[in-house]
Amino acid sequence: MLTLSLLEQPVILLTLSVVLSLILPATRVQQLIIQGLQLLGQRLNGERYSARYLKRAGSGALICILLPVSATYWALAVLSPWPHLLEPLLLWCCLDMGRLSRALPTVMRQGANSKPLARLALSPLCLRQTDPLSPLGLYKTVAEVAILRLAADFALLVWYLTAGIYAALLFGVLRYAAQAWPHKLVEWRAFGWFPSLAYRTLAWLPFQIFAVSLLIYPGSIRAIKAWPQGRLWAFSASGRLLAVVAGGVNVGLGGPRRYTEATDYYPKLGSQQYLNEAATRAILWRLVMTLLFWLSIAWALMLIPLVNG
């Protein structure tokens, strides 16, 4: 009975999903989900439609996806003899940390010796074009992808612990929809407006918590000074995260990038120092340690009542 009771604890189920993601990343599952959403979006999105219509179409498509997905999960949970074990599987499908743990070390190893292979390995993880990336651009992309994707994983787990599996399911669907219908690209700007807005709304508070957590490392004074720079970005929570990390390590993030053939210019965050391999690895370690810090707190909050009781 005690074992069954422990297996119903959200922290334990969350930890199982994290371990499963690191051992067996859900790369193929995630690619299929995004490809399916892109195919659906392409049938509804078109230049011949007005922006107002496309906003409504994107909102309707998102609702039409959420309702059957939620109903299907509810039916599986009712019919399954172990409904709680479905929760780690659902979280596993939505976590990016497993993909990052496999891809980013490979990119870092190949970055100095084989830049084409490094760019190829990085391409599935980001929206921007990786072919024209310089060594500095390669390191910036690795750092920014790691920061934003791991912060999104953190937000997913926060919603799971605080509001349950259906809140995590909602956040996961919004995250995939925002990736499949990227608001940054002109052709998806109207159609992906509502999914992007909903995703950013749910991610805002967890991103703030994650940014505050990154202030505990050396360089916190620089990170605090960089905090206001987040307002320069369209999504201030993402900008604040990047600014805090860049300021803490005393490097610069942001700047130009290519999502299409044209170059987009984003505000520069942090300092004027160039990012190198050592600073990039320092950023990755800070992100990992921050996630472990919050996971250990969650375990402590679960174990203390058990020990005292």
C-alpha positions, -999 to 999 in steps of 0.1 A, spaced: 0 0 0 28 24 8 44 17 -26 12 24 -44 7 55 -24 42 67 -33 36 60 -70 7 85 -68 29 113 -56 32 140 -83 69 146 -75 78 109 -80 58 108 -113 75 139 -124 109 125 -116 100 93 -135 92 114 -166 125 133 -163 145 101 -160 126 85 -189 132 116 -211 170 115 -203 172 78 -210 149 77 -240 142 111 -255 108 115 -272 124 130 -303 104 110 -329 71 115 -310 77 152 -308 86 155 -345 54 136 -355 32 159 -333 47 191 -348 45 177 -383 9 168 -378 1 203 -365 20 219 -393 0 199 -419 -33 209 -402 -22 246 -401 -12 246 -438 -47 235 -447 -62 264 -429 -36 291 -433 -33 309 -466 -23 343 -480 -57 347 -496 -73 351 -462 -74 382 -441 -54 385 -409 -87 387 -389 -99 354 -403 -66 337 -398 -65 347 -361 -100 332 -357 -89 301 -376 -58 296 -355 -79 300 -323 -105 275 -336 -79 250 -346 -63 251 -312 -96 245 -295 -105 217 -318 -72 201 -309 -75 206 -272 -110 191 -268 -104 157 -283 -69 154 -268 -82 161 -233 -112 137 -238 -89 110 -251 -66 113 -221 -96 113 -197 -109 81 -213 -75 64 -211 -72 74 -174 -106 60 -166 -100 27 -184 -64 22 -173 -58 0 -142 -29 23 -133 -41 58 -144 -13 76 -125 14 59 -147 -1 76 -177 11 110 -163 48 103 -167 42 92 -202 24 124 -211 50 145 -195 77 125 -213 61 134 -246 63 171 -238 98 174 -223 127 186 -244 155 180 -219 162 145 -233 166 158 -268 189 186 -255 210 162 -235 218 142 -266 221 170 -292 238 199 -274 269 180 -262 273 167 -298 271 203 -311 296 215 -286 321 187 -295 317 192 -332 316 230 -330 354 234 -330 363 207 -355 333 201 -378 310 232 -379 288 218 -407 279 188 -386 273 210 -356 249 232 -376 231 201 -388 227 187 -353 214 220 -341 189 226 -369 160 205 -356 161 223 -322 156 259 -334 136 279 -359 165 299 -372 186 289 -402 218 273 -390 237 272 -423 250 308 -422 259 306 -385 294 318 -376 312 302 -346 299 330 -324 264 325 -338 266 288 -332 274 293 -295 247 319 -292 221 296 -307 231 267 -284 228 290 -253 195 306 -263 179 273 -273 190 257 -241 178 286 -219 143 289 -235 136 252 -240 147 242 -205 127 271 -191 97 258 -210 103 223 -195 104 240 -160 71 257 -168 55 225 -178 66 208 -146 55 238 -125 20 236 -140 19 199 -134 28 202 -97 6 231 -90 -25 224 -111 -24 188 -122 -20 168 -153 -47 186 -174 -29 219 -168 3 203 -180 -15 188 -210 -28 223 -219 6 238 -216 22 210 -237 -4 214 -265 1 252 -265 39 247 -266 36 224 -296 12 247 -314 35 277 -309 63 257 -324 43 244 -353 27 278 -361 56 301 -352 45 337 -346 80 349 -356 74 340 -392 54 363 -414 33 336 -430 22 322 -396 20 356 -377 -18 359 -378 -27 321 -376 -3 315 -347 -12 347 -328 -36 331 -303 -15 299 -296 15 321 -291 -3 345 -268 -18 317 -247 16 299 -244 33 331 -233 6 338 -208 10 304 -191 48 306 -194 52 341 -179 52 333 -142 74 301 -144 98 320 -165 100 348 -139 107 322 -112 134 305 -133 150 339 -140 151 348 -103 166 313 -95 195 321 -119 205 351 -97 220 328 -71 252 321 -91 284 342 -92 279 374 -112 245 381 -96 252 418 -95 257 419 -133 226 397 -137 204 420 -116 217 450 -137 208 432 -169 173 423 -156 156 455 -171 169 446 -205 141 420 -208 116 447 -216 134 451 -250 120 418 -262 85 412 -275 80 385 -248 97 402 -218 98 370 -198 121 353 -224 141 385 -228 146 387 -190 158 351 -189 183 356 -216 195 389 -201 199 374 -166 219 345 -179 240 367 -202 247 392 -175 256 365 -150 282 350 -173 293 384 -186 286 377 -222 262 390 -249 232 372 -263 205 383 -288 215 403 -319 209 393 -356 195 360 -367 179 345 -398 146 328 -398 142 333 -436 166 347 -462 162 381 -445 181 390 -414 161 399 -383 177 421 -357 169 415 -321 181 436 -291 214 427 -276 213 415 -240 239 412 -213 274 426 -219 295 434 -249 318 404 -243 317 377 -270 303 343 -261 328 314 -264 328 277 -257 337 280 -220 310 305 -213 285 284 -232 293 254 -211 290 275 -180 255 286 -191 245 249 -197 257 239 -162 238 268 -146 206 257 -162 211 221 -152 219 230 -116 188 253 -114 165 225 -125 181 201 -100 177 228 -73 140 230 -78 136 192 -81 154 188 -48 131 214 -32 100 195 -45 114 162 -31 121 179 3 85 192 4 72 157 -2 95 138 21 94 161 52 57 154 59 62 117 53 91 116 78 73 137 104 41 117 100 
